[in-house]
Amino acid sequence: RTLSEAKRLLAQEEFDLVVLDIFLPDGDGEDLLPPPARKDGSPTPVIVFSVKGISKHKPLNANAVLVKSRTSNEVLLETIKTAINANT
């Protein structure tokens, strides 16, 4: 829910995937990129799922960038599956 909570969780746990809203109430979610690598050294996949689009002038290290209002649950689910499978 917040940047500080995300930083704490990323430091404590390993994740198969990070779904990130870059517009957080206490800061910029881009500060979380790239997330820590997995224990096996492989990168943690990231899907940016946010309320607004991202500036094309500011590239993100993300597997996908989706806008909440333009993305169905089905598209989100398929994007998640693709990102996880691409890194296994």
CNS distance restraints for C-alpha pairs under 8 A (distance, minus, plus):
assign (resid   1 and name CA) (resid   5 and name CA) 6.81 0.50 0.50
assign (resid   1 and name CA) (resid   6 and name CA) 7.35 0.50 0.50
assign (resid   1 and name CA) (resid  24 and name CA) 7.19 0.50 0.50
assign (resid   2 and name CA) (resid   6 and name CA) 6.19 0.50 0.50
assign (resid   2 and name CA) (resid  24 and name CA) 5.65 0.50 0.50
assign (resid   2 and name CA) (resid  25 and name CA) 6.14 0.50 0.50
assign (resid   2 and name CA) (resid  26 and name CA) 6.08 0.50 0.50
assign (resid   2 and name CA) (resid  27 and name CA) 7.72 0.50 0.50
assign (resid   3 and name CA) (resid   7 and name CA) 6.14 0.50 0.50
assign (resid   3 and name CA) (resid  24 and name CA) 6.18 0.50 0.50
assign (resid   3 and name CA) (resid  25 and name CA) 7.56 0.50 0.50
assign (resid   3 and name CA) (resid  26 and name CA) 5.95 0.50 0.50
assign (resid   3 and name CA) (resid  27 and name CA) 5.88 0.50 0.50
assign (resid   3 and name CA) (resid  28 and name CA) 7.13 0.50 0.50
assign (resid   3 and name CA) (resid  29 and name CA) 6.26 0.50 0.50
assign (resid   3 and name CA) (resid  32 and name CA) 7.87 0.50 0.50
assign (resid   4 and name CA) (resid   8 and name CA) 6.25 0.50 0.50
assign (resid   4 and name CA) (resid  26 and name CA) 7.51 0.50 0.50
assign (resid   5 and name CA) (resid   9 and name CA) 6.21 0.50 0.50
assign (resid   6 and name CA) (resid  10 and name CA) 6.00 0.50 0.50
assign (resid   6 and name CA) (resid  32 and name CA) 7.79 0.50 0.50
assign (resid   7 and name CA) (resid  11 and name CA) 6.19 0.50 0.50
assign (resid   7 and name CA) (resid  32 and name CA) 6.86 0.50 0.50
assign (resid   8 and name CA) (resid  12 and name CA) 6.31 0.50 0.50
assign (resid   9 and name CA) (resid  13 and name CA) 5.83 0.50 0.50
assign (resid  10 and name CA) (resid  14 and name CA) 6.84 0.50 0.50
assign (resid  10 and name CA) (resid  15 and name CA) 7.75 0.50 0.50
assign (resid  10 and name CA) (resid  35 and name CA) 7.00 0.50 0.50
assign (resid  10 and name CA) (resid  36 and name CA) 6.95 0.50 0.50
assign (resid  11 and name CA) (resid  36 and name CA) 7.63 0.50 0.50
assign (resid  14 and name CA) (resid  38 and name CA) 6.07 0.50 0.50
assign (resid  14 and name CA) (resid  39 and name CA) 7.46 0.50 0.50
assign (resid  15 and name CA) (resid  38 and name CA) 7.27 0.50 0.50
assign (resid  15 and name CA) (resid  44 and name CA) 6.87 0.50 0.50
assign (resid  16 and name CA) (resid  38 and name CA) 7.96 0.50 0.50
assign (resid  16 and name CA) (resid  44 and name CA) 6.27 0.50 0.50
assign (resid  16 and name CA) (resid  45 and name CA) 7.11 0.50 0.50
assign (resid  16 and name CA) (resid  84 and name CA) 6.71 0.50 0.50
assign (resid  17 and name CA) (resid  44 and name CA) 5.86 0.50 0.50
assign (resid  17 and name CA) (resid  45 and name CA) 5.07 0.50 0.50
assign (resid  17 and name CA) (resid  46 and name CA) 5.92 0.50 0.50
assign (resid  17 and name CA) (resid  47 and name CA) 7.71 0.50 0.50
assign (resid  17 and name CA) (resid  80 and name CA) 7.82 0.50 0.50
assign (resid  17 and name CA) (resid  83 and name CA) 7.63 0.50 0.50
assign (resid  17 and name CA) (resid  84 and name CA) 6.58 0.50 0.50
assign (resid  18 and name CA) (resid  35 and name CA) 7.92 0.50 0.50
assign (resid  18 and name CA) (resid  44 and name CA) 7.11 0.50 0.50
assign (resid  18 and name CA) (resid  45 and name CA) 6.29 0.50 0.50
assign (resid  18 and name CA) (resid  46 and name CA) 4.77 0.50 0.50
assign (resid  18 and name CA) (resid  47 and name CA) 6.28 0.50 0.50
assign (resid  19 and name CA) (resid  46 and name CA) 5.89 0.50 0.50
assign (resid  19 and name CA) (resid  47 and name CA) 4.81 0.50 0.50
assign (resid  19 and name CA) (resid  48 and name CA) 5.83 0.50 0.50
assign (resid  19 and name CA) (resid  49 and name CA) 6.34 0.50 0.50
assign (resid  20 and name CA) (resid  29 and name CA) 6.89 0.50 0.50
assign (resid  20 and name CA) (resid  46 and name CA) 7.06 0.50 0.50
assign (resid  20 and name CA) (resid  47 and name CA) 6.12 0.50 0.50
assign (resid  20 and name CA) (resid  48 and name CA) 4.72 0.50 0.50
assign (resid  20 and name CA) (resid  49 and name CA) 5.69 0.50 0.50
assign (resid  20 and name CA) (resid  50 and name CA) 7.23 0.50 0.50
assign (resid  21 and name CA) (resid  29 and name CA) 6.33 0.50 0.50
assign (resid  21 and name CA) (resid  48 and name CA) 5.85 0.50 0.50
assign (resid  21 and name CA) (resid  49 and name CA) 5.22 0.50 0.50
assign (resid  21 and name CA) (resid  50 and name CA) 4.56 0.50 0.50
assign (resid  21 and name CA) (resid  51 and name CA) 7.53 0.50 0.50
assign (resid  22 and name CA) (resid  28 and name CA) 5.60 0.50 0.50
assign (resid  22 and name CA) (resid  29 and name CA) 3.81 0.50 0.50
assign (resid  22 and name CA) (resid  30 and name CA) 5.70 0.50 0.50
assign (resid  22 and name CA) (resid  48 and name CA) 7.03 0.50 0.50
assign (resid  22 and name CA) (resid  49 and name CA) 7.81 0.50 0.50
assign (resid  22 and name CA) (resid  50 and name CA) 6.28 0.50 0.50
assign (resid  23 and name CA) (resid  27 and name CA) 7.11 0.50 0.50
assign (resid  23 and name CA) (resid  28 and name CA) 5.76 0.50 0.50
assign (resid  23 and name CA) (resid  29 and name CA) 6.06 0.50 0.50
assign (resid  23 and name CA) (resid  50 and name CA) 6.95 0.50 0.50
assign (resid  23 and name CA) (resid  51 and name CA) 7.63 0.50 0.50
assign (resid  24 and name CA) (resid  28 and name CA) 5.95 0.50 0.50
assign (resid  24 and name CA) (resid  29 and name CA) 6.13 0.50 0.50
assign (resid  29 and name CA) (resid  33 and name CA) 7.63 0.50 0.50
assign (resid  30 and name CA) (resid  60 and name CA) 7.83 0.50 0.50
assign (resid  33 and name CA) (resid  60 and name CA) 7.84 0.50 0.50
assign (resid  33 and name CA) (resid  61 and name CA) 6.98 0.50 0.50
assign (resid  34 and name CA) (resid  61 and name CA) 6.57 0.50 0.50
assign (resid  35 and name CA) (resid  43 and name CA) 7.90 0.50 0.50
assign (resid  35 and name CA) (resid  44 and name CA) 6.42 0.50 0.50
assign (resid  36 and name CA) (resid  43 and name CA) 7.35 0.50 0.50
assign (resid  36 and name CA) (resid  44 and name CA) 6.84 0.50 0.50
assign (resid  37 and name CA) (resid  41 and name CA) 5.52 0.50 0.50
assign (resid  37 and name CA) (resid  42 and name CA) 5.67 0.50 0.50
assign (resid  37 and name CA) (resid  43 and name CA) 4.58 0.50 0.50
assign (resid  37 and name CA) (resid  44 and name CA) 5.40 0.50 0.50
assign (resid  38 and name CA) (resid  42 and name CA) 5.46 0.50 0.50
assign (resid  38 and name CA) (resid  43 and name CA) 6.15 0.50 0.50
assign (resid  38 and name CA) (resid  44 and name CA) 6.12 0.50 0.50
assign (resid  42 and name CA) (resid  87 and name CA) 7.48 0.50 0.50
assign (resid  43 and name CA) (resid  87 and name CA) 7.67 0.50 0.50
assign (resid  44 and name CA) (resid  87 and name CA) 7.88 0.50 0.50
assign (resid  45 and name CA) (resid  62 and name CA) 6.93 0.50 0.50
assign (resid  45 and name CA) (resid  63 and name CA) 6.22 0.50 0.50
assign (resid  45 and name CA) (resid  83 and name CA) 6.14 0.50 0.50
assign (resid  45 and name CA) (resid  84 and name CA) 6.86 0.50 0.50
assign (resid  45 and name CA) (resid  87 and name CA) 7.14 0.50 0.50
assign (resid  46 and name CA) (resid  61 and name CA) 7.61 0.50 0.50
assign (resid  46 and name CA) (resid  62 and name CA) 4.88 0.50 0.50
assign (resid  46 and name CA) (resid  63 and name CA) 5.50 0.50 0.50
assign (resid  46 and name CA) (resid  64 and name CA) 7.10 0.50 0.50
assign (resid  46 and name CA) (resid  83 and name CA) 7.67 0.50 0.50
assign (resid  47 and name CA) (resid  62 and name CA) 5.76 0.50 0.50
assign (resid  47 and name CA) (resid  63 and name CA) 5.64 0.50 0.50
assign (resid  47 and name CA) (resid  64 and name CA) 4.93 0.50 0.50
assign (resid  47 and name CA) (resid  65 and name CA) 5.91 0.50 0.50
assign (resid  47 and name CA) (resid  66 and name CA) 7.47 0.50 0.50
assign (resid  47 and name CA) (resid  79 and name CA) 7.98 0.50 0.50
assign (resid  47 and name CA) (resid  80 and name CA) 7.47 0.50 0.50
assign (resid  47 and name CA) (resid  83 and name CA) 7.86 0.50 0.50
assign (resid  48 and name CA) (resid  62 and name CA) 6.70 0.50 0.50
assign (resid  48 and name CA) (resid  64 and name CA) 6.22 0.50 0.50
assign (resid  48 and name CA) (resid  65 and name CA) 4.62 0.50 0.50
assign (resid  48 and name CA) (resid  66 and name CA) 6.01 0.50 0.50
assign (resid  49 and name CA) (resid  65 and name CA) 6.13 0.50 0.50
assign (resid  49 and name CA) (resid  66 and name CA) 4.85 0.50 0.50
assign (resid  49 and name CA) (resid  67 and name CA) 5.76 0.50 0.50
assign (resid  49 and name CA) (resid  68 and name CA) 6.08 0.50 0.50
assign (resid  50 and name CA) (resid  65 and name CA) 7.94 0.50 0.50
assign (resid  50 and name CA) (resid  66 and name CA) 6.51 0.50 0.50
assign (resid  50 and name CA) (resid  67 and name CA) 5.20 0.50 0.50
assign (resid  50 and name CA) (resid  68 and name CA) 5.60 0.50 0.50
assign (resid  51 and name CA) (resid  67 and name CA) 5.61 0.50 0.50
assign (resid  51 and name CA) (resid  68 and name CA) 5.29 0.50 0.50
assign (resid  51 and name CA) (resid  69 and name CA) 6.79 0.50 0.50
assign (resid  52 and name CA) (resid  67 and name CA) 5.80 0.50 0.50
assign (resid  52 and name CA) (resid  68 and name CA) 7.58 0.50 0.50
assign (resid  53 and name CA) (resid  65 and name CA) 7.88 0.50 0.50
assign (resid  53 and name CA) (resid  66 and name CA) 7.43 0.50 0.50
assign (resid  53 and name CA) (resid  67 and name CA) 5.82 0.50 0.50
assign (resid  54 and name CA) (resid  58 and name CA) 7.47 0.50 0.50
assign (resid  54 and name CA) (resid  65 and name CA) 7.76 0.50 0.50
assign (resid  55 and name CA) (resid  59 and name CA) 7.66 0.50 0.50
assign (resid  63 and name CA) (resid  83 and name CA) 6.43 0.50 0.50
assign (resid  64 and name CA) (resid  79 and name CA) 7.45 0.50 0.50
assign (resid  66 and name CA) (resid  70 and name CA) 7.61 0.50 0.50
assign (resid  66 and name CA) (resid  71 and name CA) 6.53 0.50 0.50
assign (resid  66 and name CA) (resid  76 and name CA) 7.96 0.50 0.50
assign (resid  67 and name CA) (resid  71 and name CA) 6.05 0.50 0.50
assign (resid  68 and name CA) (resid  72 and name CA) 7.88 0.50 0.50
assign (resid  71 and name CA) (resid  75 and name CA) 6.17 0.50 0.50
assign (resid  71 and name CA) (resid  76 and name CA) 6.54 0.50 0.50
assign (resid  72 and name CA) (resid  76 and name CA) 6.29 0.50 0.50
assign (resid  73 and name CA) (resid  77 and name CA) 6.04 0.50 0.50
assign (resid  74 and name CA) (resid  78 and name CA) 6.17 0.50 0.50
assign (resid  75 and name CA) (resid  79 and name CA) 6.04 0.50 0.50
assign (resid  76 and name CA) (resid  80 and name CA) 6.16 0.50 0.50
assign (resid  77 and name CA) (resid  81 and name CA) 6.25 0.50 0.50
assign (resid  78 and name CA) (resid  82 and name CA) 6.11 0.50 0.50
assign (resid  79 and name CA) (resid  83 and name CA) 6.12 0.50 0.50
assign (resid  80 and name CA) (resid  84 and name CA) 6.20 0.50 0.50
assign (resid  81 and name CA) (resid  85 and name CA) 6.03 0.50 0.50
assign (resid  82 and name CA) (resid  86 and name CA) 5.97 0.50 0.50
assign (resid  83 and name CA) (resid  87 and name CA) 6.67 0.50 0.50
assign (resid  84 and name CA) (resid  88 and name CA) 6.58 0.50 0.50
